[in-house]
Amino acid sequence: MSGKFNGTQALIASQQPLAIYVHCLMHAGNLVAQEAIESSGVVQDAASLTNEVAATCNRSTKLTAILRGIQSQKHDRASLRPLCPTRVLVRGAALKTILDQHESLSDALSDYADASTGEPASKARGLQKQIKEAEFVLGLKMALPAINLLESLNRAMQSRSYTISNAVAAMKITYEGLSGMRSEETFHDLFNACIERCEELDLEAPKLPRVHRRPRRFETGDAPDHVFETAEEHYRVQYMKFIDTAMAALKRRYDQPGIQMYLKLEDVILRSCNPSQPAISVSCVVDVVKQYPELDGSMLHTQLAMVRQLMMSDTEANPFTLDTIISEIVSMEPVVRQLFNQVDTFLRLLLTIPCSSAEAESSFSGLRRLKTYLRNSMAQARLNHLAVLHVHQDMTDGIDIEAIAKDFVLKCDSRKVTFGF
């Protein structure tokens, strides 16, 4: 899809060299979290075990019932959620639920193993043994703060009103937050919190794994292998690797060439139309839009100055975003709108480069609710109509149902007789 030579962006660029490729920023944040988890063995093992435990509970109604019974005694109804690479806001909640429900989950697996036979019982005992390892608790503790921070960024990227400059600013704040987590003091507090949690759960504290001696054929010198003296030193390396990978991936995925170009285009219109900021010069506008043959830089600068005068009365009332300018242009009369033809064209170019496909994918996911097994014989036309109604629910809710029903009845004489019209 994103291949520079044979991907979709390469095929589109061959037809239209001016097309800007911008990877969906919500997906970029999701890939950052996935890449960070896979960089650390401790964190990856904890995430994989979390997914396996949740999937096992969801597949077994008997295990789910046992877990619900134990949770009801503690007045808790939190449900386990399996991890999914495409669901960007479930990792933090899933890890936290496992960490909070550790004792109830361990008891449920034990009861399920005693009440079952064969492979299900063996699997339950194996899962119970793994989640009672201190390394599993430490992996959850290590991953949770950074994953929550990245998911907050992903949640912000699903907003309909954010601008690319806001997205870059949010990325920088997230980067600084990750940078603040990368310290020996932070890990020391995290490691002590893990020990306290292990004591609450009656588990052994994290300890050094067994040292494996390297075969002689792999030795390249006389220097001895490095050996960690404490468990905290050993796991600190895994934690730092996890945070470093998250920071590097975040910076790399948000520093796309397309984003930098889009940022320049957006900066031109936001700075030119915002009365609270200094006006941008003609040369800057001409330099940014010179590659687009349909735009005249000097004329665009003049029209943007006119929009700036119109926006003065609305700046204090509403947050100044790209949507504010679009609403101002769209609300104009057709004749007046012709005075801003360059601004209109410029806005259309910006709107053809969505920085996030979250809303479109959310609408696409609605097909699972529309094309159900009971609607298996639905034709394409009806599916399209239902999809439109589902996507534009704000307009659908304002429709007068009685007027539509009356119009439906009046179209046929037999319906008039049936419904009394």
C-alpha positions as CSV (number, residue, x, y, z in Angstrom):
1,M,0.0,0.0,0.0
2,S,2.7,2.5,1.0
3,G,5.5,1.2,-1.1
4,K,7.6,3.9,-2.8
5,F,8.3,1.8,-5.9
6,N,5.4,-0.6,-6.5
7,G,2.8,0.4,-3.8
8,T,-0.4,2.3,-4.3
9,Q,1.3,5.7,-3.6
10,A,3.8,4.9,-6.4
11,L,1.0,4.1,-8.8
12,I,-0.9,7.3,-8.0
13,A,2.2,9.4,-8.1
14,S,3.0,8.1,-11.6
15,Q,-0.4,9.4,-12.8
16,Q,-0.3,12.6,-10.7
17,P,3.1,13.7,-9.5
18,L,1.6,16.4,-7.3
19,A,-0.4,13.9,-5.2
20,I,0.9,14.0,-1.6
21,Y,1.0,10.7,0.3
22,V,0.2,11.0,4.1
23,H,0.0,7.8,6.1
24,C,-3.0,7.8,8.4
25,L,-1.7,9.3,11.7
26,M,-4.0,7.2,13.8
27,H,-2.5,4.1,12.1
28,A,0.9,5.5,12.6
29,G,0.4,5.8,16.3
30,N,-0.9,2.2,16.4
31,L,2.1,0.9,14.5
32,V,4.3,2.7,17.0
33,A,2.7,0.8,19.9
34,Q,3.0,-2.5,18.1
35,E,6.6,-1.9,17.2
36,A,7.5,-0.9,20.8
37,I,5.8,-4.0,22.2
38,E,7.7,-6.3,19.8
39,S,11.1,-4.7,20.7
40,S,11.2,-6.0,24.3
41,G,10.9,-9.7,25.1
42,V,9.4,-9.1,28.5
43,V,6.7,-6.8,27.2
44,Q,6.0,-8.9,24.2
45,D,5.6,-12.1,26.3
46,A,3.2,-10.3,28.7
47,A,1.1,-8.9,25.8
48,S,0.9,-12.3,24.1
49,L,-0.1,-14.0,27.3
50,T,-2.7,-11.4,28.0
51,N,-4.2,-12.0,24.5
52,E,-4.1,-15.8,25.0
53,V,-5.8,-15.6,28.4
54,A,-8.5,-13.3,27.1
55,A,-9.1,-15.3,24.0
56,T,-9.4,-18.5,26.1
57,C,-11.9,-16.9,28.4
58,N,-14.0,-15.7,25.4
59,R,-14.0,-19.1,23.8
60,S,-15.1,-21.0,26.9
61,T,-18.5,-20.1,28.4
62,K,-17.7,-22.4,31.3
63,L,-14.5,-20.5,32.2
64,T,-16.3,-17.2,31.7
65,A,-19.1,-18.2,34.1
66,I,-16.6,-19.3,36.7
67,L,-14.8,-15.9,36.4
68,R,-18.0,-14.0,36.6
69,G,-18.9,-15.9,39.8
70,I,-15.7,-15.0,41.4
71,Q,-15.9,-11.4,40.3
72,S,-19.5,-11.1,41.6
73,Q,-18.2,-11.9,45.1
74,K,-15.8,-9.0,44.8
75,H,-18.5,-6.7,43.2
76,D,-16.5,-6.4,40.0
77,R,-17.7,-7.0,36.4
78,A,-14.6,-6.0,34.4
79,S,-14.4,-8.2,31.2
80,L,-11.2,-9.5,29.6
81,R,-10.5,-8.1,26.1
82,P,-8.2,-9.8,23.7
83,L,-5.6,-7.7,21.9
84,C,-5.9,-7.0,18.2
85,P,-3.4,-5.3,15.9
86,T,-6.1,-3.2,14.2
87,R,-8.0,-2.1,17.3
88,V,-6.0,0.9,18.4
89,L,-7.6,1.7,21.8
90,V,-7.9,-1.7,23.5
91,R,-4.3,-2.5,24.5
92,G,-4.1,-0.3,27.6
93,A,-7.5,-1.4,28.9
94,A,-6.7,-5.1,28.3
95,L,-3.4,-4.9,30.1
96,K,-4.9,-3.0,33.0
97,T,-7.8,-5.4,33.3
98,I,-5.4,-8.4,33.5
99,L,-3.3,-6.6,36.1
100,D,-6.3,-5.6,38.3
101,Q,-8.1,-9.0,37.9
102,H,-5.0,-11.1,38.4
103,E,-6.2,-12.8,41.6
104,S,-9.7,-13.5,40.3
105,L,-8.3,-14.8,37.0
106,S,-5.9,-17.1,38.7
107,D,-8.6,-18.6,40.9
108,A,-10.9,-19.0,37.9
109,L,-8.3,-20.8,35.9
110,S,-7.6,-23.1,38.9
111,D,-11.3,-23.9,39.4
112,Y,-11.8,-24.5,35.6
113,A,-8.8,-26.9,35.5
114,D,-10.2,-28.9,38.4
115,A,-13.6,-29.1,36.8
116,S,-12.3,-30.0,33.3
117,T,-10.3,-32.8,31.8
118,G,-8.0,-33.3,28.9
119,E,-6.5,-30.5,26.9
120,P,-8.7,-27.6,28.3
121,A,-7.6,-28.5,31.9
122,S,-3.9,-28.7,30.8
123,K,-4.1,-25.4,29.0
124,A,-5.8,-23.7,32.0
125,R,-3.1,-25.0,34.4
126,G,-0.4,-23.8,32.0
127,L,-1.9,-20.3,31.7
128,Q,-2.3,-20.1,35.5
129,K,1.3,-21.0,36.0
130,Q,2.5,-18.4,33.5
131,I,0.4,-15.5,34.9
132,K,1.7,-16.2,38.3
133,E,5.3,-15.5,37.2
134,A,6.7,-12.2,38.4
135,E,8.1,-11.4,35.0
136,F,4.5,-11.3,33.6
137,V,3.5,-8.7,36.2
138,L,6.6,-6.7,35.5
139,G,5.9,-6.8,31.7
140,L,2.5,-5.4,32.3
141,K,3.8,-2.7,34.6
142,M,6.5,-1.7,32.1
143,A,4.1,-1.5,29.1
144,L,1.1,0.2,30.7
145,P,2.3,3.8,31.1
146,A,3.7,4.1,27.6
147,I,0.8,2.3,26.0
148,N,-1.7,4.6,27.7
149,L,0.2,7.6,26.5
150,L,0.3,6.3,22.9
151,E,-3.4,5.4,23.0
152,S,-4.2,9.0,24.2
153,L,-2.5,10.2,21.0
154,N,-4.4,7.7,18.9
155,R,-7.7,8.9,20.4
156,A,-6.9,12.5,19.6
157,M,-6.1,11.5,16.0
158,Q,-9.7,10.3,15.6
159,S,-11.1,13.8,16.0
160,R,-12.8,15.3,13.0
161,S,-11.7,18.9,13.7
162,Y,-7.9,18.5,14.3
163,T,-5.4,20.1,12.0
164,I,-2.0,18.7,10.9
165,S,-0.3,21.3,13.0
166,N,-2.3,20.2,16.1
167,A,-1.4,16.5,15.3
168,V,2.3,17.4,15.1
169,A,2.1,19.3,18.4
170,A,0.3,16.4,20.1
171,M,3.1,14.1,18.8
172,K,5.8,16.3,20.3
173,I,4.0,16.3,23.7
174,T,3.7,12.5,23.5
175,Y,7.4,12.3,22.6
176,E,8.3,14.4,25.6
177,G,6.1,12.3,27.8
178,L,8.0,9.1,26.6
179,S,11.3,10.9,27.1
180,G,10.3,11.7,30.7
181,M,9.6,8.0,31.3
182,R,13.2,7.1,30.2
183,S,15.1,7.4,33.4
184,E,16.6,5.1,36.0
185,E,14.4,6.7,38.7
186,T,11.2,6.0,36.8
187,F,12.1,2.4,36.3
188,H,13.2,2.1,39.9
189,D,9.8,3.2,41.1
190,L,8.1,0.9,38.6
191,F,10.2,-2.0,39.7
192,N,9.4,-1.4,43.4
193,A,5.7,-1.1,42.5
194,C,6.0,-4.5,40.7
195,I,7.5,-6.0,43.9
196,E,4.7,-4.6,46.0
197,R,2.1,-6.0,43.6
198,C,3.8,-9.4,43.7
199,E,3.6,-9.4,47.5
200,E,-0.1,-8.6,47.3
201,L,-0.6,-11.5,45.0
202,D,1.7,-13.8,47.0
203,L,4.1,-14.2,44.1
204,E,7.9,-14.4,44.1
205,A,9.7,-11.1,43.3
206,P,11.4,-10.8,39.9
207,K,14.7,-12.5,39.8
208,L,17.6,-12.9,37.4
209,P,17.1,-15.4,34.7
210,R,19.5,-18.3,34.4
211,V,22.8,-17.3,32.7
212,H,23.4,-19.3,29.6
213,R,27.0,-19.9,28.6
214,R,27.8,-19.1,25.0
215,P,29.3,-21.9,22.9
216,R,32.9,-21.5,22.2
217,R,32.4,-21.3,18.4
218,F,30.5,-18.0,19.0
219,E,33.2,-16.4,21.1
220,T,35.1,-13.7,19.3
221,G,37.5,-12.5,22.0
222,D,38.9,-13.1,25.5
223,A,36.6,-10.6,27.2
224,P,34.0,-12.4,29.5
225,D,30.3,-11.9,28.8
226,H,28.5,-9.2,30.7
227,V,26.6,-10.5,33.7
228,F,23.9,-8.5,35.5
229,E,24.3,-8.3,39.2
230,T,20.7,-7.7,40.1
231,A,17.3,-8.4,38.5
232,E,16.6,-4.6,38.4
233,E,19.6,-4.1,36.2
234,H,18.6,-6.9,33.9
235,Y,15.0,-5.7,33.3
236,R,16.1,-2.0,33.1
237,V,17.7,-2.8,29.8
238,Q,14.4,-4.3,28.5
239,Y,12.5,-1.2,29.7
240,M,14.9,1.3,28.1
241,K,14.8,-0.7,24.8
242,F,11.0,-0.6,24.9
243,I,10.9,3.2,25.5
244,D,13.7,3.9,23.0
245,T,11.9,2.0,20.3
246,A,8.6,3.8,21.0
247,M,10.3,7.2,20.8
248,A,12.2,6.4,17.6
249,A,9.2,4.9,15.8
250,L,7.0,7.9,16.9
251,K,9.4,10.4,15.5
252,R,10.0,8.4,12.3
253,R,6.3,7.8,11.5
254,Y,5.3,11.4,12.1
255,D,8.2,12.9,10.2
256,Q,6.8,11.9,6.7
257,P,7.7,14.0,3.7
258,G,4.0,14.3,2.9
259,I,3.2,15.6,6.4
260,Q,5.9,18.3,6.0
261,M,4.4,19.4,2.7
262,Y,0.9,19.4,4.1
263,L,2.0,21.3,7.1
264,K,3.4,24.1,4.9
265,L,0.1,24.3,2.9
266,E,-2.0,24.3,6.1
267,D,0.3,26.9,7.7
268,V,-0.3,29.3,4.8
269,I,-4.0,29.4,5.1
270,L,-4.2,29.3,8.9
271,R,-1.6,32.1,9.4
272,S,-3.1,34.2,6.6
273,C,-6.7,34.0,7.8
274,N,-6.1,34.2,11.6
275,P,-6.3,37.8,12.7
276,S,-4.5,37.0,15.9
277,Q,-1.3,36.0,14.0
278,P,1.0,38.2,11.9
279,A,0.1,38.2,8.2
280,I,2.2,36.0,5.9
281,S,4.1,37.6,3.0
282,V,3.3,37.3,-0.7
283,S,6.6,35.6,-1.4
284,C,5.9,32.9,1.1
285,V,2.5,32.1,-0.4
286,V,3.9,32.1,-3.9
287,D,6.8,29.8,-2.9
288,V,4.5,27.2,-1.3
289,V,1.9,27.0,-4.1
290,K,4.2,27.5,-7.1
291,Q,4.0,23.8,-8.0
292,Y,0.2,23.9,-8.4
293,P,-0.7,25.2,-11.9
294,E,-4.3,26.0,-10.8
295,L,-3.2,28.4,-8.1
296,D,-2.0,32.0,-8.5
297,G,0.1,32.8,-5.5
298,S,-0.3,36.6,-5.6
299,M,-4.1,36.3,-6.2
300,L,-4.4,33.7,-3.4
301,H,-2.6,36.1,-1.0
302,T,-5.0,38.9,-1.9
303,Q,-8.1,36.7,-1.3
304,L,-6.7,35.3,1.9
305,A,-6.3,38.9,3.2
306,M,-10.0,39.4,2.4
307,V,-10.9,36.2,4.3
308,R,-8.8,37.5,7.2
309,Q,-11.0,40.6,7.4
310,L,-14.2,38.5,7.4
311,M,-12.9,36.2,10.2
312,M,-12.2,39.1,12.7
313,S,-15.7,39.0,14.2
314,D,-15.7,35.2,14.7
315,T,-12.2,34.6,16.1
316,E,-13.0,35.1,19.7
317,A,-16.3,33.1,19.6
318,N,-14.9,29.9,18.1
319,P,-11.6,28.0,18.1
320,F,-9.7,28.9,14.9
321,T,-9.3,25.8,12.8
322,L,-9.4,24.8,9.2
323,D,-13.1,23.9,9.6
324,T,-13.8,27.5,10.7
325,I,-12.4,28.8,7.4
326,I,-14.3,26.1,5.4
327,S,-17.6,27.0,7.1
328,E,-17.1,30.7,6.4
329,I,-16.5,30.0,2.7
330,V,-19.3,27.5,2.3
331,S,-21.8,29.8,4.0
332,M,-21.2,32.5,1.4
333,E,-23.7,33.3,-1.4
334,P,-22.6,31.8,-4.8
335,V,-21.8,35.3,-6.2
336,V,-19.8,36.3,-3.2
337,R,-18.0,32.9,-3.2
338,Q,-16.7,33.6,-6.7
339,L,-14.6,36.4,-5.2
340,F,-12.6,33.7,-3.3
341,N,-12.2,31.2,-6.1
342,Q,-8.4,30.8,-5.4
343,V,-9.2,30.1,-1.7
344,D,-11.9,27.7,-2.7
345,T,-9.5,25.7,-4.9
346,F,-6.8,25.8,-2.2
347,L,-9.2,24.4,0.4
348,R,-10.4,21.6,-2.0
349,L,-6.7,20.6,-2.4
350,L,-6.3,20.4,1.4
351,L,-9.5,18.4,1.8
352,T,-8.4,15.7,-0.7
353,I,-5.5,14.8,1.7
354,P,-7.1,13.3,4.8
355,C,-4.6,12.9,7.6
356,S,-6.7,10.3,9.3
357,S,-9.0,7.6,7.8
358,A,-10.5,6.8,11.2
359,E,-13.9,8.1,10.4
360,A,-14.0,6.4,7.0
361,E,-13.0,3.1,8.5
362,S,-15.5,3.5,11.3
363,S,-18.2,3.9,8.7
364,F,-16.9,0.8,6.8
365,S,-16.9,-1.2,10.0
366,G,-20.7,-0.5,10.1
367,L,-21.2,-3.0,7.3
368,R,-20.8,-5.8,10.0
369,R,-23.9,-4.4,11.6
370,L,-25.8,-3.8,8.4
371,K,-25.0,-7.0,6.4
372,T,-26.0,-9.6,9.0
373,Y,-26.8,-13.2,8.5
374,L,-30.5,-12.4,8.6
375,R,-29.9,-10.0,5.7
376,N,-27.9,-12.4,3.5
377,S,-30.0,-11.9,0.4
378,M,-29.8,-8.1,0.5
379,A,-29.1,-6.5,-2.9
380,Q,-26.4,-3.9,-3.5
381,A,-28.8,-1.0,-3.9
382,R,-30.5,-1.6,-0.5
383,L,-27.1,-2.0,1.2
384,N,-25.9,1.3,-0.3
385,H,-29.0,3.0,1.0
386,L,-28.7,1.6,4.5
387,A,-25.0,2.5,4.5
388,V,-25.8,6.1,3.7
389,L,-28.4,6.3,6.4
390,H,-25.9,4.7,8.9
391,V,-23.1,7.1,8.0
392,H,-25.2,10.2,8.1
393,Q,-27.1,9.5,11.4
394,D,-27.2,13.1,12.3
395,M,-29.3,13.9,9.2
396,T,-31.3,10.7,9.6
397,D,-32.4,11.6,13.1
398,G,-33.9,14.9,11.8
399,I,-36.1,13.2,9.2
400,D,-39.9,13.4,9.8
401,I,-40.9,9.7,9.8
402,E,-44.6,10.4,9.7
403,A,-44.2,12.5,6.5
404,I,-42.3,9.7,4.9
405,A,-44.9,7.1,5.9
406,K,-47.7,9.2,4.6
407,D,-45.9,9.7,1.2
408,F,-45.4,5.9,1.1
409,V,-49.0,5.2,1.6
410,L,-50.3,7.8,-0.9
411,K,-48.3,6.2,-3.7
412,C,-50.6,3.2,-4.0
413,D,-54.4,2.9,-3.8
414,S,-54.3,-0.4,-2.0
415,R,-52.1,1.2,0.7
416,K,-54.7,4.0,1.1
417,V,-57.4,1.4,1.8
418,T,-55.2,-0.6,4.2
419,F,-54.0,2.4,6.2
420,G,-57.2,4.5,6.0
421,F,-56.1,7.4,3.8
